[in-house]
C-alpha cells in the first residue's frame, strides 16, 4: 500500500500535538519529520548519529 503523508494525515486535527520520530536522521524518519512540520505538528526527532540530523533541523 503506497500512501503519501498527506493521505495519512488528512482529516486529523494535530494542533498542539507532538510527534516523536525515531530514526529521524535519514530516510523515512527524516521525511516523516518534514511532513509533520508541514502539518504544523511539532516533531522531535531522534537518531543514533548526532550530526546527521543537522540538515533536517535546517529545513
Buried (B, 14 or more C-beta within 10 A) or exposed (E): EEEEBEEEBEEEEEEEEEBEBEBBBBEEBBBBBBBBBEBEBEBEBEBEEEEEBEEBEEE
